[in-house]
């Protein structure tokens, strides 16, 4: 997950449940990929490898909107070089969707 703050991007650590992340766990970098800040090294956290996807967020956002329009019954998409994106009315519902087994 990332958050774009004008000229900075905040990136979550890999392999950590997102609802358990604290602000000090975030990696901060410029749009150009220069690291500005990160979690304490003692936490041994690694920056998400999905940053490539996030750097192309505008294109992804457009394609997700099209997929959501074309398939209104769906609640997830599979994104190349990332994995699954899910959505729901709340973050709890979206998390439940990721754990669903058919």
WOGI-V889235 format. One record per residue. RES is the residue in three letters. PSI is psi in whole degrees, 0 to 359 (* if undefined). Layout:
res=RES psi=PSI
res=RES psi=PSI
This chain:
res=UNK psi=146
res=UNK psi=159
res=UNK psi=125
res=UNK psi=117
res=UNK psi=79
res=UNK psi=265
res=UNK psi=8
res=UNK psi=151
res=UNK psi=130
res=UNK psi=128
res=UNK psi=133
res=UNK psi=156
res=UNK psi=155
res=UNK psi=142
res=UNK psi=15
res=UNK psi=132
res=UNK psi=128
res=UNK psi=328
res=UNK psi=352
res=UNK psi=2
res=UNK psi=137
res=UNK psi=155
res=UNK psi=323
res=UNK psi=352
res=UNK psi=350
res=UNK psi=147
res=UNK psi=138
res=UNK psi=131
res=UNK psi=165
res=UNK psi=168
res=UNK psi=330
res=UNK psi=2
res=UNK psi=11
res=UNK psi=124
res=UNK psi=131
res=UNK psi=324
res=UNK psi=163
res=UNK psi=175
res=UNK psi=161
res=UNK psi=139
res=UNK psi=333
res=UNK psi=335
res=UNK psi=344
res=UNK psi=42
res=UNK psi=151
res=UNK psi=140
res=UNK psi=139
res=UNK psi=135
res=UNK psi=1
res=UNK psi=10
res=UNK psi=328
res=UNK psi=318
res=UNK psi=316
res=UNK psi=328
res=UNK psi=343
res=UNK psi=35
res=UNK psi=321
res=UNK psi=314
res=UNK psi=317
res=UNK psi=318
res=UNK psi=316
res=UNK psi=315
res=UNK psi=324
res=UNK psi=319
res=UNK psi=319
res=UNK psi=314
res=UNK psi=320
res=UNK psi=326
res=UNK psi=315
res=UNK psi=331
res=UNK psi=69
res=UNK psi=340
res=UNK psi=347
res=UNK psi=157
res=UNK psi=16
res=UNK psi=154
res=UNK psi=157
res=UNK psi=120
res=UNK psi=129
res=UNK psi=141
res=UNK psi=14
res=UNK psi=294
res=UNK psi=210
res=UNK psi=141
res=UNK psi=132
res=UNK psi=159
res=UNK psi=159
res=UNK psi=177
res=UNK psi=336
res=UNK psi=165
res=UNK psi=329
res=UNK psi=318
res=UNK psi=318
res=UNK psi=318
res=UNK psi=320
res=UNK psi=321
res=UNK psi=322
res=UNK psi=338
res=UNK psi=358
res=UNK psi=136
res=UNK psi=128
res=UNK psi=*
